Every structure is written in structure tokens, then in C-alpha cells.
Amino acid sequence: MNSPSHRAGELSDISQRQAYRIGISDGSRLPAALLIISLMGFGSLCRESGLSLDFAVVQLVTMWAMPGQIAFVELYATGNSMFAIVLAVAMANARFMPMTATLMPLLRPGMRQPAWLYAMSHLVSFNAWVWVLRRCPELPPGRRAAYYMGFVTMTFLAGMFGTLAGYLLAGVVPGNVTLAMVFVNIVYFVLMLADARGLAALLAVIAGAIAGPFLHMATSDWGLLLSGIIGGTLAFVVARVWRGIKAEHV
């Protein structure tokens, strides 16, 4: 799952165009492939829900967040109120606030027009967050924004292609198969977090995996949210206590 390694200083003198191309190269590999597969499931979901292709495309462009997209489509198709839809989407996409807050300051150095960060923040995704954070130590601060734009350009195009393909193939490929594709990206997220070098991230994955099934059986409506809160909180506390114990023995 790790991004390609580079020797220290190898990327220290690259140009903006080279950084952009590296971003495209990284984005065109596993992230693009998995986005195509998972968003084929989203496109199929839109068609199975009786929504138009135009709706699917506009929804993808304006939101660009898989959990929120699925919540929006399911609630909209079943005739829920706008308040319920907005609340569900906001809760599903709440994770983007800390992701954006940690990523945007890394992209700001060297930007002549910092206002562009507002537009760039719209394209933040789990893929971009993980890959850019891993690349940042290798990239000069003034080249990170170019790398980010190359990466998100590639992944956004892959997501668009996947949505279109899933919508058009919904009547050809069995529905259970195309809808199951939605979960491919979720499995990828879990593997990426499990591969993370931070103890808290690894503990959160383990705690969530254990608590998730039990909480889902207890309450299918709130099980996922509760597993995230409990798993994340438990991981944070355990990791902090463990670091304190290690510090005392140093």
C-alpha cells in the first residue's frame, strides 16, 4: 500500500510540471482503479433508484464524497425531507473537516493566490489526504500543491468514468454485483489505515472492526456511527496512555 519510495533529496529540485506529473502517475495507479470500481457501484445505485444520469454526474461533481453521495441518493429516492438529507450528508462527511484542516496548510507554501485553497479543498478525499501526506516529506513545500492537483485530477476523472460506466452498465451487470462495488473503496480505506504508521490509526481499525458487527446488530441505524466514535476514542486513549508509559521508561 505504500507509495513508491524515493531517495532523500531526489525530488528536491523538481519543477511544478514534474510535480504535477508525479501526482498524475500516483493517482493513476491503485487509487484510480479502486475509484472506478467503487463509483461504478454508485452509478448503478443512482440508476436502480430511478435517478437520471444528469443527476448522478451533478451529484458527483458537487459532493465528491462516497458516503455522503450514497446517503443523499438513498434518502432522496425514498422521499425524505431536505432537512433529513442535509443532516445525514453532513454527518457522513464530517471527517472531511479535520482532513482538510490538516492538508491545506501543507499545500499553501509557494501559492501566489491562497484563495485557490478554497477550490482545492472541494477535491479533498481520503485517497488524496493519505497520498499527499505520505509524499510531503519528499516534496519541496512549493511543489506540493502541483502534486496534489495532478493526483486529484486523475482520481476525479477516474471517478467520473466509473460513475458513467456503472450507470450505463446497470442493466447489463447483475445489480448485486455492481452495488457490491461500492464497498471496494471502503475495504481499501481500511487497508490503508491498517498500513498507517501511527499506533492510533491501527488501533482504531481493530477496535472498529470488532465493535462494528455487534453494534450493527444492536442498532442498524446508529451502529456504524457508534463503532467509529467508540473505536476512534478508544484508540486515542490507548495510544496516549501507551506513549506516556513509554516516555516514563525512556
N, C-alpha and C positions, 0 to 999 in steps of 0.2 A: 504493500500500500504506500510505501514511501515514494516521494518524488525522486527523480533522478539526481544522484549526488554530483557535486562539483567540487573541485579542489578550492581551497581557500584563496580568494583573490581572483579566481578565474573570471568572474562576472563583474569585476570592479570597474572596468573601463568600457562597458558596452554602451551603445547608443540607445536612444529612445526606440528607434525602429527595431533594433535587435531584441530589446526587452519585450516589445510588443509581439515579435515573432516567437520568442520563447513562451510567452503566455499562450499564444495560439497552439503551439506544439503541446504544451502540458494539457490544455483544455481539450484537445482533440483525441486524447487517449481514453483512459477509463472513464473520466467524468462525462465526456460526451456520449460514449456508448451507453452508460447507465441512464443518462438523462433521456436518450432516445427511447430506451426500453420502458422506463417508468412513465414518461409522458405519452407514450402510446396507450398506456392504461388510462391516463387522464382523458385523452381524446376519445377513447372508446366509452368512458363513463359519460362524457358530455352527450354523445350520440344516443347511448342507451337511456339517458334521462330525457330525451326528446328535445335537446337544445341544438341550435344551429351551429354550423361551422364558424360563422362570423362571431358568435357568442364565445365559442371556445378560444378563438385566436385573441379576441379583445381581452378576455379574462386572463389569458396567459400573459399578455403584454403588460397589462395594468397591475397585475399582482406579483407574478413570478415567485411563487412560494407554494410548493406542493400541498402541504397540509391545509393551508388556507383555501387553496383552489378547490380541493375536494370538499371541504366543509361548505364552501359557498355553493357549489353545484348541487350537493345533496339537499341542502336546506332550501335553496331557490326552487329546485324541481318539485319539492314536496309542498310548496306554497307557504313557507314560514314567513313571519313578519320580517321587515327590514331590520328592526332592532335586534332580533334573534340572530340574523345572518351576520350583522356587523359585530356583535358581541362574540360569536363563535369564531369568526375570522380573526378578530383581534387577539383572542386567547390562543388560537392555533399559531399565530405568527409572532407572539410576544418574544420569542427567542431572538428575533432579529434586532431588537433594541440593543442588548449587550454585544451582539456580534458586530453591529455597525459602529457602536461606540469604541470598540477596540480596534477595528480595522481602519476606519477613516483617518485617524491621526497618523497612521503609518504611511498613508498614501499622499498626505498633504505636502511633505517636503519637496521643494522644487516646482510646485504648481504656481503658475503666474496668476491663474484665476481660481482661487479656492472655492468660489461659488459652484464650480463644477462638481464638487464633492456631493452636493445635494442630488444631482442627477446620477452620479456614480453609486450612491447609496441605494438607489432603487434596484440595482442589479446585484446586490449582496445576496449570496446564497451560502448554504453550508459548504458546498464544493469550493467556492471562491474563498471563503473565510479560511478553510483548512489549508488549501494550497498556497495562498498568498502568505499566510503566517509562516509556513514552512520555507518559503522562498525568501522571505525578508532578510534573514541573516546573510544570504548570498548576494543580494541585490543592493546596489547603491541606493540610498534614500530617494534620490531624484529620478530613479527608473522604476520604482515600484508601481506607480500609477499606470505607466505604459504597460507593464507586465499584467497588471490587473485588468486593464481594458482588453488586452489580447485574449486573456483567459475567459472573461465573461462574454466577449463577442462570440467565441467559439461555442461555449456552452449554451448561450442563448439561441444561436442558430440550430444547435442540436435539439434543444427543447422544442423549438418551433417545428422542426422537421418531424419529431416524434409525435407531437400533437396532431399534425395534419395526417400523418400515416395512420395513427391509431383511430382517428375519426373515420377515415376513408375505408379502413380495413375492418371496421367493427362488424360489418355484415358478413365478412368472409371468414375471419378467425373466430373460433368459439368464444363467447362472451366471458366465460370463466378464465380463459387463458389471458385475454387482453386486460381484464380487470386485475388479475393477479400481478401483472407487470408493475402496477403502482407500488407494490411492496418491495420491488427490487432495489429501488433507491433507498428505502428505509434500512434494508439489510446492509447496504453499502455504508450508510451513515454509522450504523452500529459497529461495523468492522473498522471504520476509520477512527472512531472514538476508542475502540479497544486497542488500536495500534498507537494511540496517543502516548506520549512520553510522560504525561502527568499522572500521578497516582490518583488524584480526584476523579479524572475522566474515566479511568479504568474501573474504579470502584463504583462510579455512577452507572456504568453499563451493567456491571454484575448485579448491583442492587436492583436496578430497574428490571432486568431480565428475570430475577427471582420473584419480585413483588408483583410484576405486571399481570401474570396469569391469575393469581389469587385475587387481586383487586378487581380484575375484569369480571371474574365470576361473582364477586360480591356486588359490584355495581358497574354495569356495562357502560353507563353514561359518563361516569366520572373515573373509571378505573385507570385509563391512560394518563389523565392529568394527575391523579394521586400518585401513580407509580413514578412519574417524573419528579414531583415535589419531594416525595419520600426518598427516592433513590438519590437525587441530587443533594438534598440536605444531609442525608446520612453520609454520603461520600465526602462532602465538605468537612463535616465534623470529624470523621475518622481520619482523613488526611491531615487536618490541622493538629489533631492530637498526636498522630504519628510523627509529624515534623517536630513537635515540641519534645517528644521523648528522644528523638534522635539528637536534637540540639543539646539536651541535657547531658548526653553521653559523649559529646564531642569534646 
